[in-house]
Amino acid sequence: MVCGADEPPALTAEDVRRAFAELKLPAGTLTIQPPDGLTLVNFRTNFYTTSTDPISTTVTLLGQPVTLEATPATFVWHFGDGESRSTTEPGAPYPDLTITHNYLRKGEYLPSLSTTYTGRYRIADGGWQAIPGTVTIDGQGQSLRAIEAEPKLVGY
């Protein structure tokens, strides 16, 4: 089939996948509890992200408006000590300790979060369609120091 002079070229799934891969998606925001970059050895350090909302943008591809929607789907928690964990849940703030890690030695660590986005698109006001593939954005490491607690007897 030959396109007429007034017909735009057909938009393919590959065109959309390429546009999705080129989006400037944000890294997920990593929150660590306890705060202030300090935790204890053998203590359940809590990790979570609030970056869970879909991100939507409209681009023009081959002269047609295409809405792209990226949704955080998978989170890889890099704890900075060689251990990592992949989840589909974003964790939660205290007291709901769903993503935790125990540091076994005192020291300096750089935990980080990688967020993998899935996508869908629609052309103009058409129906939504899945975008093949995913995009992963690696976040910056945050400084975290694990220290050992020293017990002290206190008189009353």
C-alpha positions as CSV (number, residue, x, y, z in Angstrom):
1,M,0.0,0.0,0.0
2,V,1.4,3.4,-1.0
3,C,0.6,6.4,1.2
4,G,-1.0,9.3,-0.5
5,A,0.5,12.8,-0.3
6,D,-1.8,13.8,2.5
7,E,-1.4,10.6,4.6
8,P,1.2,10.5,7.3
9,P,3.5,7.5,7.3
10,A,2.3,4.6,9.5
11,L,3.5,4.9,13.1
12,T,5.0,1.6,14.3
13,A,5.5,0.0,17.7
14,E,9.3,0.4,17.2
15,D,8.8,4.2,16.6
16,V,7.0,4.4,20.0
17,R,9.5,2.1,21.8
18,R,12.3,4.3,20.6
19,A,10.6,7.5,21.8
20,F,9.8,5.9,25.2
21,A,13.5,4.8,25.5
22,E,14.6,8.5,24.9
23,L,12.3,10.0,27.5
24,K,14.1,11.8,30.3
25,L,12.6,9.8,33.2
26,P,13.6,10.7,36.7
27,A,15.4,8.5,39.1
28,G,13.3,7.3,42.0
29,T,13.7,9.2,45.3
30,L,15.4,7.0,47.8
31,T,14.4,7.5,51.5
32,I,16.4,5.8,54.2
33,Q,15.4,5.4,57.9
34,P,16.8,6.2,60.3
35,P,17.5,9.5,58.6
36,D,20.6,11.7,58.6
37,G,22.9,9.1,57.0
38,L,23.5,7.1,60.1
39,T,22.4,3.6,61.1
40,L,23.4,0.8,63.4
41,V,25.1,-2.5,62.7
42,N,22.6,-5.4,62.9
43,F,19.7,-3.0,62.9
44,R,16.8,-3.1,60.4
45,T,17.5,-0.1,58.2
46,N,14.4,0.9,56.3
47,F,14.3,1.9,52.6
48,Y,11.4,3.2,50.5
49,T,10.5,5.5,47.6
50,T,7.6,7.8,47.1
51,S,8.3,7.9,43.3
52,T,5.4,5.7,42.3
53,D,3.1,7.8,40.2
54,P,2.9,7.3,36.4
55,I,4.5,10.0,34.3
56,S,2.7,11.2,31.2
57,T,3.9,13.3,28.3
58,T,2.7,14.0,24.8
59,V,5.1,13.9,21.9
60,T,4.7,14.3,18.2
61,L,5.8,11.3,16.2
62,L,5.5,11.3,12.4
63,G,3.2,14.3,12.7
64,Q,0.8,12.6,15.1
65,P,0.2,13.4,18.8
66,V,1.3,10.4,20.9
67,T,0.7,10.2,24.7
68,L,3.4,8.2,26.5
69,E,2.9,7.0,30.0
70,A,5.7,5.6,32.1
71,T,4.9,3.7,35.3
72,P,7.5,2.6,37.9
73,A,7.1,-1.2,38.0
74,T,10.2,-2.7,39.5
75,F,12.6,-1.3,42.1
76,V,16.2,-2.6,42.7
77,W,17.5,-1.6,46.1
78,H,21.3,-1.5,46.1
79,F,22.4,-1.5,49.7
80,G,26.0,-0.5,49.0
81,D,27.6,-3.5,50.7
82,G,27.3,-5.9,47.7
83,E,23.8,-6.9,48.5
84,S,20.7,-5.9,46.5
85,R,17.0,-6.8,46.4
86,S,14.5,-6.5,43.6
87,T,10.8,-5.8,44.4
88,T,7.6,-4.6,42.7
89,E,6.7,-2.7,45.9
90,P,8.1,0.8,46.8
91,G,8.6,0.1,50.5
92,A,7.0,2.2,53.2
93,P,7.9,4.6,55.9
94,Y,8.2,3.5,59.6
95,P,6.5,1.7,61.2
96,D,5.7,-0.4,58.0
97,L,9.1,-1.9,57.5
98,T,8.7,-3.7,54.2
99,I,12.1,-3.1,52.6
100,T,14.9,-3.5,55.2
101,H,18.5,-4.4,55.3
102,N,20.9,-5.2,58.1
103,Y,24.5,-4.0,57.7
104,L,26.8,-6.6,59.3
105,R,29.9,-4.4,59.6
106,K,30.5,-0.8,60.6
107,G,31.6,1.4,57.7
108,E,30.6,3.8,54.9
109,Y,28.0,2.7,52.3
110,L,26.4,4.2,49.2
111,P,22.9,2.7,48.9
112,S,21.0,3.6,45.8
113,L,17.7,2.8,43.9
114,S,17.2,1.7,40.3
115,T,13.7,2.1,39.0
116,T,12.4,0.2,36.0
117,Y,9.5,1.8,34.1
118,T,7.0,0.0,31.9
119,G,5.0,2.0,29.4
120,R,1.9,2.4,27.4
121,Y,0.8,4.8,24.7
122,R,-2.1,6.1,22.7
123,I,-2.2,7.9,19.4
124,A,-4.4,11.0,19.6
125,D,-7.6,9.9,21.5
126,G,-7.2,6.2,20.6
127,G,-7.1,3.3,23.0
128,W,-4.0,2.6,25.2
129,Q,-1.5,0.0,24.0
130,A,1.5,-1.5,25.8
131,I,5.0,-0.3,24.8
132,P,7.4,-3.2,24.3
133,G,10.4,-3.3,26.6
134,T,11.2,-1.3,29.7
135,V,13.5,1.6,30.7
136,T,15.7,1.5,33.9
137,I,17.0,4.6,35.6
138,D,19.7,4.3,38.1
139,G,19.6,6.7,41.1
140,Q,22.6,8.3,42.8
141,G,24.1,6.7,45.9
142,Q,23.4,8.2,49.2
143,S,26.0,8.4,52.0
144,L,25.2,6.1,54.9
145,R,27.4,5.2,57.8
146,A,26.8,2.1,59.9
147,I,28.1,2.3,63.5
148,E,28.1,0.0,66.4
149,A,26.1,0.8,69.5
150,E,27.8,0.8,72.8
151,P,25.6,-0.3,75.7
152,K,26.0,1.8,78.9
153,L,24.5,1.2,82.3
154,V,22.5,4.1,83.6
155,G,21.5,4.6,87.2
156,Y,18.0,5.8,88.1
